[in-house]
Amino acid sequence: MTTFLLVTMAGYAGDQPVDTHADYAGVELTFSDAVQRMKTANDAIIAARFEEEQRMREKSASRGLFFPKVDVKANGVKMSDPVVMDLNDIRTAMLAVQQGTLVGAGVNPAVANAINQQTAQNLPEFKKTLVEDKFMTVDATVTQPIFTGGKILAANRAAGARVSESHAKLVDTQNRLISELVNRYFGYRLAMKVIDVRKMVYDGMEKHLSDAKALEKNGVIARVERLHAEVAFSEAEREYKKALRNSELARTVLNNTLGGNDPVVPVTPLFILKEVKPLEYYQRMALDSNPLLKQIAATRDLAHQNYMKEIASYSPDIFIFGSRQLYEWHSPEYTPKWIIGFGATCNIFEGFAGANHVRAAESQEERVASLETKAKKDIRTLVEKNYQELMLALEQYQSIQSSFKFAEEYLRVREKAFVEGSATSLDVVDAELAFAKVRIDKLKAAYDYDVALGALLEASGQSSLIDQYMSEREEVEF
């Protein structure tokens, strides 16, 4: 939980202390406003939202499997030769039979020949072109599935599971980034308050050095006391500059999470909740709402639908169809203008591939069920870990509270004693640094508490309710 604060120990600033009010110039942003800005501008959330939209479109597309399929098919054909049926041999045989019959009946051969020639002129050729060497057709075909053994239903349910999975991914991305925002928003707020503390120490050491020079000049203290004050002032200046550098980097990483480059100033203070629910509540909420568990549940549903699809592969596919010719050019005369009918397909043997696919789908379903059981245990453990870190930060904060006023009063007494000559410069410096440490430790404990709360809400699937939790907060400012 404290990684962020350690990371911010590098950055950029000028060689001289700058006015903190000028350094904080920017748009004031409450934590609630920061969450809304992040949801609309962060690239990771935008990408997750597009994935959800993609899955919803795919689900809509899968519904089309229930509807008829309409195809329009156009064919243009050019062949080397037309398809011709030639029966002229029969025609020749018929004329020969006729002439033989006439001659056999006693008709003069010349007359029989004349009659045969007349018949040949009136009898058409026994030759017909069945298919031209060039033709074109345009047909519309409608196919409607009647029974598929559950394949279409499984496909639609699988598409619905993918939508649930993508939505859970979106929620998980948002929750993870809200935790990151808590870390960085209040990390920047902590950096700003540390600057105030370091500025207080800087001003105190500056005044102490001025007092030391005056007392040395009047012979009240020795030169070594003034030198010690010089060293303390230099150290305070160095810590103040480091705090400014930390603040710059904290602002940069906050802008990265918010998805923008405009300078912002966090105005929601560090806080402690007035009341925290018991651990069992967060563990119960995690099992109901954690988006990672919802993703695994969607994966389990996908595995089951894949199993049902493989089982359905043993069933026949029954469908009805119809076709209508819309346009023809030199198409074969025997081609029908329309047809209707029904059909069925059923796989009989495919080398036991179907049985192995079913067993593989069964194994996948069992594997996902095992992963889900383990994930639930891991989530419960994670919730407990984050809850204990929250309680630890709260205990640290409450412990520091008791020593805050003592350190403040101790500094006041030591400063007064130094001016009166009854305390050394070391006493004043120690008191000043002790008071600064208590203030920073108090702020740090509050920051650790806020980060632990963000992680706890993320693990329990309640990150979206963080504003509701913060409405019952006790602000940490001084």
Residue pairs with C-beta under 8 A, 6 or more apart in sequence:
1 389
1 393
1 448
1 451
1 452
1 455
2 444
2 448
2 451
4 183
4 184
4 187
4 253
4 451
5 187
5 190
5 444
5 447
7 249
8 187
8 191
8 246
8 249
8 250
8 253
9 242
9 246
10 245
10 249
11 245
11 246
11 247
11 248
11 249
11 252
12 245
12 248
12 249
13 241
13 244
13 245
13 248
15 241
17 199
17 202
17 237
17 240
17 241
17 244
18 244
20 192
20 195
20 196
20 199
20 244
23 195
23 244
23 247
24 192
24 265
25 263
25 265
26 262
26 263
26 264
26 265
27 262
27 263
27 264
27 265
28 264
28 265
28 267
29 37
29 264
29 265
29 266
29 267
30 266
30 267
30 268
31 181
31 182
31 185
31 186
31 266
31 268
31 466
31 467
31 470
32 268
32 467
34 181
34 185
34 258
34 264
34 266
35 178
35 181
35 466
35 467
37 258
37 259
37 260
38 45
38 177
38 178
38 181
38 257
38 258
38 259
39 45
39 174
40 259
41 258
41 259
41 260
42 177
42 257
42 258
42 259
43 259
44 173
44 177
45 170
45 173
45 174
45 177
48 166
48 169
48 170
48 173
48 174
49 170
51 166
51 169
51 170
52 163
52 166
52 167
52 169
52 170
54 166
55 159
55 162
55 163
55 165
55 166
56 163
56 166
58 159
58 162
59 156
59 159
59 160
59 162
59 163
61 159
62 155
62 156
62 158
62 159
63 156
65 145
65 152
65 155
65 156
66 145
66 152
66 156
68 142
68 143
68 144
69 142
69 143
69 144
70 140
70 141
70 142
71 140
71 141
71 143
72 138
72 139
72 140
72 141
72 326
73 138
73 139
73 140
73 141
74 136
74 137
74 138
74 139
75 136
75 137
75 138
76 135
76 136
77 134
77 135
77 136
78 133
78 134
79 131
79 133
79 134
80 133
81 133
82 129
82 130
82 131
82 132
82 133
83 129
83 130
83 131
83 332
84 127
84 128
84 129
84 130
85 127
85 128
85 129
85 130
86 126
86 127
87 126
87 127
88 125
88 126
88 127
89 126
90 126
91 123
91 125
91 126
94 123
95 116
95 119
95 120
95 123
98 115
98 116
98 119
99 112
99 113
99 115
99 116
102 111
102 112
102 115
102 116
103 109
103 112
107 115
130 332
130 333
130 334
131 332
132 330
134 330
135 328
135 329
135 330
135 331
135 332
136 327
136 328
136 329
136 330
136 331
137 325
137 327
137 328
137 329
137 331
137 335
138 325
138 326
138 327
138 328
139 323
139 324
139 325
139 326
140 323
140 324
140 326
141 321
141 322
141 323
142 321
142 322
142 323
143 319
143 320
143 321
144 319
144 320
144 321
145 152
145 317
145 318
145 319
146 318
146 319
146 320
146 342
147 315
147 316
147 317
147 318
148 312
148 315
148 317
148 318
149 311
149 312
149 313
149 314
149 315
149 316
149 317
150 308
150 309
150 311
150 312
150 315
151 309
151 312
151 313
151 315
151 317
153 308
154 305
154 306
154 308
154 309
154 312
155 305
155 309
157 301
157 305
157 308
158 301
158 302
158 305
158 306
158 309
161 298
161 299
161 301
161 302
161 305
162 298
162 302
164 294
164 297
164 298
164 301
165 294
165 295
165 298
165 299
165 302
168 291
168 292
168 294
168 295
168 298
169 291
169 295
171 291
171 294
171 461
171 464
172 291
172 292
172 295
174 463
174 464
175 291
175 457
175 458
175 461
175 463
175 464
176 458
177 257
178 454
178 457
178 458
178 463
178 464
178 466
179 451
179 454
179 455
179 457
179 458
179 463
180 257
181 254
181 257
181 258
181 454
182 450
182 451
182 453
182 454
182 466
183 451
183 454
184 250
184 253
184 254
184 256
184 257
185 254
185 257
185 266
185 268
186 266
186 268
186 270
186 447
186 450
186 451
187 250
187 253
187 254
187 447
188 247
188 250
188 251
188 254
188 266
189 266
189 268
189 269
189 270
189 447
190 250
190 270
190 443
190 444
190 447
191 243
191 246
191 247
191 250
191 251
192 247
192 266
193 270
193 443
193 477
194 243
194 246
194 247
194 440
194 443
195 240
195 243
195 244
195 247
197 243
197 436
197 439
197 440
197 443
198 236
198 239
198 240
198 242
198 243
198 436
199 240
200 436
200 439
201 236
201 239
201 240
201 432
201 433
201 436
202 233
202 236
202 237
202 239
202 240
204 236
204 411
204 432
205 229
205 232
205 233
205 235
205 236
205 237
205 429
205 432
206 233
206 236
208 229
208 232
208 233
208 415
208 418
208 425
208 428
208 429
208 432
209 226
209 229
209 230
209 232
209 233
211 229
211 418
211 419
212 221
212 225
212 226
212 228
212 229
212 425
213 226
213 229
215 221
215 225
215 226
215 418
215 419
215 421
216 222
216 223
216 225
216 226
220 421
221 421
221 424
221 425
225 424
225 425
226 425
228 424
228 425
228 426
228 429
229 425
229 428
229 429
232 425
232 429
232 432
251 263
251 264
254 264
254 266
255 261
255 262
255 263
255 264
258 264
268 470
269 475
269 476
269 477
270 443
270 446
270 447
270 450
270 475
270 476
270 477
271 446
271 449
271 450
271 470
271 473
271 474
271 475
271 476
272 394
272 397
272 446
272 449
272 473
272 474
272 476
273 453
273 469
273 472
273 473
273 474
274 472
274 473
274 474
275 472
276 390
276 391
276 394
279 383
279 384
279 387
282 383
282 387
282 456
282 459
282 460
282 462
283 380
283 383
283 384
283 460
285 460
285 461
285 462
286 293
286 379
286 380
286 382
286 383
286 459
286 460
286 461
287 293
287 376
287 379
287 380
288 461
289 460
289 461
289 462
290 379
290 459
290 460
290 461
291 461
292 375
292 379
293 372
293 375
293 376
293 379
296 368
296 371
296 372
296 375
297 372
299 368
300 365
300 368
300 369
300 372
303 361
303 364
303 365
303 367
303 368
304 365
306 361
306 364
306 365
307 358
307 361
307 362
307 364
307 365
309 361
310 354
310 357
310 358
310 360
310 361
311 358
313 347
313 354
313 357
314 347
314 354
315 346
316 344
316 345
316 346
317 344
317 345
317 346
318 342
318 343
318 344
319 342
319 343
319 344
320 340
320 341
320 342
320 343
321 340
321 341
321 342
321 343
322 338
322 339
322 340
322 341
323 338
323 339
323 340
324 337
324 338
325 331
325 335
325 336
325 337
325 338
328 335
347 354
379 459
382 459
383 456
383 459
383 460
386 452
386 455
386 456
386 459
387 456
389 448
389 452
389 455
390 449
390 452
390 453
390 456
392 448
392 452
393 445
393 446
393 448
393 449
393 452
394 449
396 441
396 445
396 448
397 442
397 445
397 446
397 449
397 476
400 438
400 441
400 442
400 445
401 442
403 438
404 438
404 439
404 442
407 431
407 434
407 435
407 437
407 438
408 435
410 431
410 434
410 435
411 428
411 431
411 432
411 434
411 435
413 431
414 423
414 427
414 428
414 430
414 431
415 428
415 431
417 423
417 427
418 424
418 425
418 427
418 428
439 478
442 476
442 478
443 476
446 476
453 466
453 469
454 463
454 466
457 463
457 465
457 466
457 469
